[in-house]
Structure formats: C-alpha cells, structure tokens
Amino acid sequence: MKKVLFASAALLAFSAAAHAQSSVTLYGRLDAGLEYMTGVPTGAGPNGAATGSTNRFRAESGDWGTSLWGMKGAEDLGGGNRAVFQLEGSFNTMNGQGPGNGGLFNRWATVGIANNQFGTMLLGRELFISNGVWDFDPFGQSNWSSASLVRGRNWPQSSNNVSYQSPKVAGFDFYGQYALSNATSWNGNGTTTQGREAGAQITYTAPLFQVRGIYDEIRNPANGSLGGSYDTSNGAYAYSREYTAMLNVFLGQFKLQGGYQAIRTSGMTGQLPGQPTTLDHEWGGVTWQATPAAALIAAVYHVNGNNGAGNATIYTVGGSYNLSKRALLDLQIATVQNSKTANYGLNANSFGSSAATDNPLPGHSQTGVYAGIQHSF
C-alpha cells in the first residue's frame, strides 16, 4: 500500500512539473461598429462599369481591427529551447461567419522551435511579411489606412512558410520569411494556388526612434513572374516586388510615423486600362496620447501609379478611448480624393470600376465615418 501511495505521489508530482513547463493561451479580439459612406458605386453600363453613386449606412466588423480568435502555446524542452505553436483565424462579428475558403485558421497555423539566445524558427501559414507595416501605420492598418491605396497588398496571408525571427542585438533584429509554391516549377507554374513568396525585414529600435526596412516579393502562381496576366483584375496589387522604408519617432505624448513603398512588377501582360505596373506609396501621421486612456490620430496616405492609374490621397482623423485594458471605443473619419483617372476607395478594394468592387467612379471622392467598440481577451 505504501508503495502504491508513493508511486501515485511521484506521478502527480511529475505531472505537475510537466504542466508547469507547458502553457496554452486562448486569445481573441472582437471588433464591431457602424459605418456611413458616400461615393458608393451603383449601376452597370455596357462594359460593366458603375454608372452612378449613392450613400450607404451599414453595420461593420473589423473596421478598426480584424475580429479574430486563436490559441498559442509553448513547451520547455530544456537547454533554453521551447516548442511553440500558434493557431489563429478571423471572423465577422456581425454574423459570426468565418473566412470562407480561407480555412479555420486562415491567419496563423505554425509550429516551431524558439530560443531566447538564437531566435525562433517557424513552419506553416503566417501573415505575410509585408504586414510589418502595422507597427509604423498611424491607424495600425485599420480598414482605411496603409493597405487601402495598394488594394490590400500590405496585409495578405502566406502558406508553406519557413520563417526566422532573430533576437534583438544592439537594437537590431532580423525577420525573414520564405514560402514555397509547392509546384513542380520553383516559382509556380499554374499547378498550385500560390506562387513563391519571400521577404526580409530589418528593424533598429532606440529610445527616441525606430526604423524598419522590408523587401518582399509575391510571385504569380500561373507562371512564377512578378506580374503576368493570371489575375488581370489586381496585377501589381497581387504579384510584385515591394521595397519599404519606415520610421517611428517617440516624443513624449506624441508619436510621429511615416513610410514609403515602391511596388514594382516585371513581365506584366494584358493589362486593363488604368492598371499600373509600378506604384509609389507614402504616408505620414501623428498620434497624441492625450491621456492614458484617450488617443487622437491624424494621417495622410498617398499613392501614384503609372499607365493611367492616376493618384489618390486619403485624409483621415480619429482616435480611441480605452474603457479598460481590454475594451475601447474607436472613431475614424476619412476621405479619399482621386485624380481624374483614379478610382481608389477607402477600403482595400480590388482593381476595377464595377459596382461590385465598391470603388468610387473615376475622379470622384469617397468619404466615410466609422464608430465602434473593440474588446480583446
């Protein structure tokens, strides 16, 4: 009997120790609000282009930040090593629906090894490296911000990844990402839904400022090119190289932020009228942390495209008020002003001029107001 009790006590002690060395965290964010927008396209002409404009009032999810849920965990392997994983998916708070064909964990599905001294290596599905813009965008890549004028080029997800995040050394850290096409041709040949994708990011952080440079490329799954005619609707916004330089400046209650991106293609064929092969995108803004709970934000975003794509500028102001550490109220007012041939919208819409794209008529403006609530857990 004593032996049985001793064995049971030893087993319980071992289980408790093992449990203490492992952790699993469930987390999420719910974002919902009301949106009013002018310059919404309507009708369809002979070529399918919108013929008129109207105003719209609707309930929205994710305007201030994507609604998501996930889980992550780590197990101590000894010697400073940890096995880590993360699963994360997005959803619509207004109707509870997930991302459709994107899969249950459309944002993150990774497993890897982490070490405080040597860094973290992951394999699986991740947000693409261009999402590194988030830390330098005054509006944190909300619906109307640095992804809008490049039609979503800054916030895609990427499958088949191998990535590495270095530790911080003398203020510097490095992040690299490489995603295989999984096709018989290395860059892609039409047999898979994703071409090869890759990128590198270097960040330097000091007490008063932070700078980051990113190079990335997304290749056409049809032929492995940086452009091509596989997706004639999005072209450069879907398959291209992107060079990014960004800056944060910390001045007490104020944070100044700015960035520049050059988007370039090669091998583009069969472009539609107004479809660019190059884009230059820049932005700047300021955040005033007026109180520990209240922040006010103002920013300007601008893009210029060739081949008749024209140029557009978003002017936006807004802010947030923290009700607690996990809940906040948010507000954003924005307008996009288009040149004669441009039709960029406030949202990161696909290229095109039909009512289905939600882009304003060429040369027309679009204005919106959004107010909502966000809770994290």
C-alpha positions as CSV (number, residue, x, y, z in Angstrom):
1,M,0.0,0.0,0.0
2,K,2.8,2.4,0.9
3,K,4.5,1.6,-2.4
4,V,1.3,2.4,-4.3
5,L,0.9,5.7,-2.5
6,F,4.5,6.6,-3.1
7,A,4.2,5.8,-6.8
8,S,0.9,7.8,-7.1
9,A,2.5,10.8,-5.3
10,A,5.5,10.7,-7.6
11,L,3.3,10.5,-10.7
12,L,1.3,13.5,-9.5
13,A,4.5,15.5,-8.8
14,F,5.8,14.6,-12.3
15,S,2.5,15.6,-13.9
16,A,2.5,18.9,-12.0
17,A,6.1,19.7,-13.1
18,A,5.3,18.8,-16.7
19,H,2.2,21.0,-16.6
20,A,4.3,23.9,-15.2
21,Q,6.7,23.7,-18.1
22,S,4.0,23.9,-20.7
23,S,1.4,26.6,-21.5
24,V,-1.5,27.1,-23.8
25,T,-3.2,30.5,-24.2
26,L,-6.6,31.2,-25.8
27,Y,-7.0,34.7,-27.0
28,G,-9.1,36.8,-29.4
29,R,-10.5,40.2,-30.4
30,L,-14.0,41.3,-31.3
31,D,-14.5,44.5,-33.3
32,A,-17.8,45.8,-34.4
33,G,-19.4,49.2,-35.2
34,L,-21.5,51.3,-37.6
35,E,-20.2,52.9,-40.8
36,Y,-21.6,55.6,-43.1
37,M,-20.0,56.1,-46.5
38,T,-20.6,58.4,-49.5
39,G,-19.5,57.8,-53.1
40,V,-20.6,54.2,-53.2
41,P,-20.9,53.0,-56.8
42,T,-24.2,51.8,-58.3
43,G,-25.5,50.6,-61.7
44,A,-23.7,49.0,-64.6
45,G,-23.0,50.4,-68.0
46,P,-22.4,48.4,-71.3
47,N,-18.9,47.5,-70.2
48,G,-20.0,46.6,-66.6
49,A,-18.6,49.9,-65.1
50,A,-20.6,51.6,-62.4
51,T,-22.8,54.5,-63.7
52,G,-23.8,56.3,-60.5
53,S,-23.1,56.9,-56.8
54,T,-25.1,56.7,-53.6
55,N,-24.6,56.8,-49.8
56,R,-24.6,53.8,-47.5
57,F,-25.2,53.1,-43.8
58,R,-24.3,49.6,-42.5
59,A,-23.1,47.6,-39.6
60,E,-19.5,46.5,-40.0
61,S,-17.0,44.2,-38.3
62,G,-13.3,44.7,-38.4
63,D,-13.0,48.4,-39.4
64,W,-10.7,49.3,-36.5
65,G,-9.1,45.8,-36.3
66,T,-9.7,42.3,-37.6
67,S,-12.0,40.2,-35.4
68,L,-10.1,37.0,-34.6
69,W,-9.6,34.2,-32.2
70,G,-6.7,31.8,-31.7
71,M,-4.5,29.8,-29.3
72,K,-0.8,29.7,-28.8
73,G,1.5,27.6,-26.6
74,A,5.0,26.6,-25.6
75,E,6.7,23.6,-24.1
76,D,10.0,23.8,-22.3
77,L,12.4,21.4,-24.0
78,G,15.4,22.2,-21.8
79,G,18.6,23.9,-22.7
80,G,16.8,27.2,-23.3
81,N,14.7,25.6,-26.1
82,R,10.9,25.7,-26.4
83,A,8.5,24.0,-28.8
84,V,5.9,26.7,-29.9
85,F,2.7,26.7,-31.9
86,Q,0.1,29.3,-32.9
87,L,-3.4,28.8,-34.5
88,E,-5.4,31.9,-35.4
89,G,-8.4,32.6,-37.6
90,S,-10.5,35.7,-38.5
91,F,-14.3,36.0,-38.5
92,N,-17.1,38.5,-38.9
93,T,-18.5,39.7,-35.6
94,M,-21.8,40.8,-37.2
95,N,-22.8,37.4,-38.5
96,G,-20.4,35.0,-36.8
97,Q,-19.1,33.7,-40.2
98,G,-15.5,32.7,-40.7
99,P,-13.3,33.5,-43.7
100,G,-15.0,31.1,-46.2
101,N,-12.4,29.3,-48.3
102,G,-9.6,30.8,-46.2
103,G,-9.9,27.9,-43.7
104,L,-10.5,27.8,-40.0
105,F,-7.0,29.1,-39.1
106,N,-6.6,31.4,-42.1
107,R,-4.1,33.8,-40.4
108,W,-1.7,31.6,-38.4
109,A,-1.1,27.8,-38.3
110,T,2.5,27.4,-37.2
111,V,4.8,25.1,-35.2
112,G,8.4,25.6,-34.5
113,I,11.4,26.0,-32.1
114,A,12.2,29.1,-30.1
115,N,15.3,30.0,-28.1
116,N,15.9,33.4,-26.4
117,Q,19.6,33.4,-27.5
118,F,19.3,32.1,-31.1
119,G,15.8,33.2,-32.2
120,T,12.6,31.5,-33.4
121,M,12.1,29.2,-36.4
122,L,8.5,28.5,-37.6
123,L,6.9,26.4,-40.3
124,G,3.3,26.8,-41.6
125,R,0.9,29.5,-42.5
126,E,1.5,33.1,-41.4
127,L,0.6,36.7,-42.1
128,F,2.9,37.7,-45.0
129,I,6.0,39.7,-44.1
130,S,4.5,42.9,-45.6
131,N,2.2,43.0,-42.5
132,G,5.3,44.5,-40.8
133,V,3.9,47.9,-41.9
134,W,1.4,47.6,-39.0
135,D,3.9,49.0,-36.4
136,F,4.5,52.1,-38.5
137,D,1.0,53.0,-39.6
138,P,-0.7,55.7,-37.5
139,F,-4.0,53.8,-37.8
140,G,-2.4,50.4,-37.3
141,Q,-3.7,49.0,-40.7
142,S,-7.3,49.7,-39.9
143,N,-9.7,49.3,-42.8
144,W,-8.9,52.9,-44.0
145,S,-5.1,53.2,-43.9
146,S,-1.9,51.8,-45.4
147,A,-3.5,48.9,-47.2
148,S,-6.3,50.8,-48.9
149,L,-4.4,52.6,-51.7
150,V,-2.4,49.5,-52.6
151,R,-5.6,47.4,-52.6
152,G,-4.6,45.0,-49.8
153,R,-1.0,44.4,-51.0
154,N,0.2,45.1,-47.4
155,W,-1.9,42.5,-45.5
156,P,-2.1,39.1,-47.2
157,Q,-1.5,35.7,-45.6
158,S,1.0,33.2,-46.9
159,S,1.1,29.4,-46.8
160,N,4.0,26.9,-47.0
161,N,6.3,29.2,-44.9
162,V,9.6,28.8,-43.3
163,S,10.4,31.9,-41.2
164,Y,13.0,33.1,-38.8
165,Q,12.9,35.8,-36.2
166,S,16.2,36.8,-34.6
167,P,16.7,38.0,-31.0
168,K,17.4,41.8,-30.6
169,V,21.2,42.5,-30.7
170,A,22.4,46.1,-30.0
171,G,19.0,47.4,-31.0
172,F,18.8,45.4,-34.3
173,D,16.6,42.5,-35.1
174,F,16.0,40.5,-38.3
175,Y,13.0,38.7,-39.7
176,G,12.9,36.5,-42.8
177,Q,10.2,34.6,-44.5
178,Y,10.2,32.1,-47.4
179,A,7.1,30.5,-48.8
180,L,7.3,27.6,-51.3
181,S,5.0,27.4,-54.3
182,N,4.8,23.6,-53.9
183,A,4.6,23.5,-57.7
184,T,6.9,21.4,-59.9
185,S,8.4,24.7,-61.0
186,W,10.1,26.5,-58.1
187,N,8.3,29.9,-58.6
188,G,5.0,28.5,-59.7
189,N,3.5,27.1,-63.0
190,G,-0.2,27.0,-62.6
191,T,-0.4,23.7,-60.7
192,T,-0.9,25.3,-57.3
193,T,-2.8,28.3,-55.9
194,Q,0.3,30.1,-54.6
195,G,3.5,31.2,-56.3
196,R,6.8,31.5,-54.4
197,E,6.7,34.3,-51.8
198,A,9.7,35.7,-49.8
199,G,10.9,38.7,-47.8
200,A,13.4,40.1,-45.3
201,Q,12.9,42.7,-42.7
202,I,15.5,44.6,-40.6
203,T,14.5,46.8,-37.6
204,Y,16.5,49.1,-35.4
205,T,14.9,50.3,-32.2
206,A,16.3,53.1,-30.0
207,P,14.6,55.0,-27.1
208,L,13.6,58.0,-29.3
209,F,13.0,56.4,-32.7
210,Q,12.6,53.1,-34.7
211,V,13.4,52.4,-38.3
212,R,12.4,49.4,-40.4
213,G,13.3,48.3,-43.9
214,I,11.4,45.5,-45.8
215,Y,11.9,43.8,-49.1
216,D,9.3,41.3,-50.2
217,E,8.0,39.6,-53.4
218,I,4.8,37.7,-54.3
219,R,5.0,35.7,-57.5
220,N,2.2,34.8,-59.9
221,P,1.2,31.2,-59.3
222,A,0.4,30.8,-63.1
223,N,4.0,31.3,-64.3
224,G,6.2,32.5,-61.4
225,S,6.5,36.0,-62.7
226,L,6.2,39.3,-60.8
227,G,3.1,40.4,-62.7
228,G,1.8,38.4,-65.6
229,S,-1.8,38.0,-66.8
230,Y,-3.1,35.3,-64.4
231,D,-5.0,37.9,-62.3
232,T,-6.0,40.7,-64.7
233,S,-8.1,42.4,-62.0
234,N,-5.3,43.0,-59.5
235,G,-2.0,42.8,-61.4
236,A,0.7,44.8,-59.4
237,Y,-1.5,44.8,-56.3
238,A,-1.3,41.0,-56.3
239,Y,2.1,40.0,-57.8
240,S,5.0,42.3,-57.4
241,R,8.1,43.3,-55.5
242,E,7.8,45.8,-52.7
243,Y,10.5,47.9,-51.2
244,T,9.5,49.6,-47.9
245,A,11.3,52.1,-45.6
246,M,9.5,53.4,-42.4
247,L,10.1,55.5,-39.3
248,N,8.7,56.0,-35.8
249,V,9.7,58.9,-33.7
250,F,8.7,59.0,-30.0
251,L,8.3,62.4,-28.4
252,G,6.7,62.1,-25.0
253,Q,2.9,62.1,-25.6
254,F,3.4,62.2,-29.4
255,K,4.4,59.6,-31.9
256,L,5.3,60.6,-35.4
257,Q,5.1,57.9,-38.1
258,G,5.9,57.7,-41.8
259,G,6.7,55.3,-44.6
260,Y,7.5,54.9,-48.3
261,Q,6.8,51.9,-50.5
262,A,7.9,51.3,-54.1
263,I,5.9,48.5,-55.8
264,R,7.4,47.1,-59.0
265,T,6.5,44.4,-61.5
266,S,8.1,42.5,-64.4
267,G,6.5,40.5,-67.2
268,M,3.1,42.2,-67.0
269,T,0.9,41.3,-70.0
270,G,-2.6,42.1,-70.9
271,Q,-3.1,45.0,-68.6
272,L,-6.6,46.5,-68.4
273,P,-6.9,50.3,-68.9
274,G,-5.6,52.1,-65.9
275,Q,-3.9,49.1,-64.5
276,P,-0.4,50.1,-63.2
277,T,2.9,48.2,-63.5
278,T,4.5,50.5,-60.8
279,L,3.2,52.2,-57.7
280,D,4.7,54.7,-55.3
281,H,3.0,54.8,-51.9
282,E,3.8,57.1,-48.9
283,W,2.1,58.2,-45.7
284,G,2.7,60.2,-42.6
285,G,0.8,60.8,-39.4
286,V,0.9,61.7,-35.7
287,T,-0.7,60.1,-32.6
288,W,-1.3,62.2,-29.5
289,Q,-1.7,60.2,-26.3
290,A,-3.7,63.0,-24.6
291,T,-4.4,60.9,-21.5
292,P,-3.6,57.3,-20.5
293,A,-7.0,56.3,-21.9
294,A,-7.5,58.7,-24.9
295,A,-5.5,58.9,-28.1
296,L,-6.1,61.2,-31.1
297,I,-4.7,60.4,-34.6
298,A,-4.3,62.2,-37.9
299,A,-2.7,60.8,-41.0
300,V,-2.3,61.3,-44.8
301,Y,-1.8,58.4,-47.3
302,H,-0.9,58.9,-51.0
303,V,-0.4,56.7,-54.0
304,N,0.7,57.3,-57.6
305,G,0.5,54.7,-60.4
306,N,1.6,54.7,-64.0
307,N,-0.3,53.6,-67.1
308,G,-3.1,56.0,-66.4
309,A,-3.8,54.6,-62.9
310,G,-3.6,58.2,-61.6
311,N,-3.1,59.2,-58.0
312,A,-5.1,59.4,-54.8
313,T,-4.8,60.7,-51.3
314,I,-6.6,59.7,-48.1
315,Y,-7.0,62.3,-45.4
316,T,-8.1,60.8,-42.1
317,V,-8.6,61.7,-38.4
318,G,-9.8,59.6,-35.5
319,G,-8.9,58.1,-32.2
320,S,-9.7,55.7,-29.4
321,Y,-10.8,55.7,-25.8
322,N,-9.9,52.8,-23.5
323,L,-12.7,51.8,-21.2
324,S,-10.3,49.3,-19.7
325,K,-7.2,47.4,-20.5
326,R,-9.2,45.2,-22.9
327,A,-12.0,47.3,-24.2
328,L,-12.0,50.5,-26.2
329,L,-14.2,52.8,-28.2
330,D,-13.0,53.9,-31.6
331,L,-13.8,56.6,-34.2
332,Q,-12.4,57.3,-37.7
333,I,-13.4,59.9,-40.3
334,A,-11.7,59.7,-43.7
335,T,-12.0,60.9,-47.3
336,V,-10.2,59.7,-50.4
337,Q,-9.6,62.3,-53.2
338,N,-8.9,60.8,-56.7
339,S,-7.3,62.3,-59.7
340,K,-9.2,62.3,-63.0
341,T,-8.4,58.7,-63.9
342,A,-8.1,57.1,-60.4
343,N,-10.8,55.3,-58.6
344,Y,-9.2,54.2,-55.3
345,G,-11.7,53.6,-52.4
346,L,-11.4,53.9,-48.6
347,N,-11.4,50.2,-48.3
348,A,-8.7,47.9,-49.8
349,N,-10.9,47.0,-52.8
350,S,-9.8,45.0,-55.8
351,F,-8.9,46.8,-59.1
352,G,-11.9,47.6,-61.3
353,S,-14.7,50.0,-61.9
354,S,-17.8,47.9,-61.4
355,A,-20.2,48.4,-58.5
356,A,-19.1,45.1,-57.1
357,T,-15.6,46.4,-56.4
358,D,-17.0,49.2,-54.2
359,N,-14.6,51.7,-55.8
360,P,-15.9,55.2,-56.5
361,L,-16.3,56.5,-60.0
362,P,-13.0,57.6,-61.6
363,G,-12.1,61.1,-60.5
364,H,-14.7,61.0,-57.7
365,S,-14.2,61.1,-54.0
366,Q,-15.4,58.8,-51.2
367,T,-16.0,59.8,-47.6
368,G,-16.7,57.6,-44.6
369,V,-17.3,57.8,-40.8
370,Y,-16.9,54.7,-38.6
371,A,-17.6,54.4,-34.8
372,G,-17.3,51.1,-32.9
373,I,-16.2,49.1,-29.9
374,Q,-13.5,46.6,-29.6
375,H,-12.8,44.0,-26.9
376,S,-9.8,41.7,-26.5
377,F,-9.4,38.6,-24.4
